[in-house]
Amino acid sequence: MYVKIDVSRFLKFSLSVPVVDVRTPAEFTRGHIPSAVNIPLFTNEQRADVGTIYKRKGKPEAILRGLDYIGPVMSRKLKEGIRVAGKNARLLVHCWRGGMRSESMAWLFSLAGVECTLLEGGYKNYRNHILNYIGSERKIIILGGLTGSGKTDILKELRKRGEQIVDLEGIANHRGSAFGAIGLPSQPSSEHFANLLFNEMVKTDPDRRLFLEDESLNIGAVFMPEEVYTKIRESKVIAVMSSVKARMPRLLEEYGTMPRELLSESVKKIGKRLGGEKTVEALEAIKGGNMERAIEIVLEYYDKSYRYGLSKRDGDNIFILESEAGDADLNAGLVIKMAEKL
């Protein structure tokens, strides 16, 4: 009726065969294989109930309760499976551990002639696999620098020049500061962030250098996998250092047209670190439309914070790139020249 395969083959096949995740909607929302479609065997509440019965009364009673739940909706779930499988009538199916839920749904789909392949060890095995992969040894160079120095744009230019990059802030839907979520989609969970990060890293060649942006342990509400954060802190960093004057046009363009109420709320988030007097001044500047002064005040805090973080690194791994140019293409060229010397 079905076969089980290891996670490497499963992910390889997922490039051409649809993936169905049969876990609950809550489990799926928390994190999933990025290409997967959720056709849950149980709702969140039903899964909790079946699990309780399993612990209190044993497997047979739990199976009977599960059948009570699934029986009335089997037709609908089969139709969903047929639709996702498409004309090739093939599916890759998984649950949490690769047990009864995926086996039950594979049986159901097979009634309509859909060929199902299951993930050995389920999503849990997938998670172990991706965390091991993103924690493996790589030739990583960190692109750092003061807020507003255009690191994200430099990364994009590096990619155009054939360099390998992974945009951590792009994956996290955040710019990495108290203002970072304004105007962007909601952030993924920390768990799903790691799944998305794996999807990007697996596209790169581990024998070539890979550029990542310098980040804190968290990007907004997303916490990076410890394996990745450790690499960021231990790798060589090229820090683009520019004056406030050189960074101001970019920051005004990026934040100057954003809703003032949202900018004010973001200032309040770092109010304790700015200090009461500076916070009031920044809020007044935003209210009065003096965005340049507001940015200058906030940069005092972020510049001091970044320099402090840089001082905590191994000094032999820090390479300063002084640049007053706001041109990302020009700076990308300077970064590559410096990287060649590392």
Helices and strands as residue ranges (DSSP letters): E 2-5, H 7-13, E 19-21, H 25-30, E 37-38, H 44-57, H 59-70, G 71-73, H 74-85, G 86-88, E 90-94, H 100-110, E 115-119, H 122-134, E 140-145, H 151-160, E 164-166, H 168-172, H 190-201, E 210-213, E 218-219, E 222-223, H 226-234, E 236-241, H 244-255, H 260-269, H 271-274, H 276-287, H 291-311, G 315-317, E 318-322, H 328-341
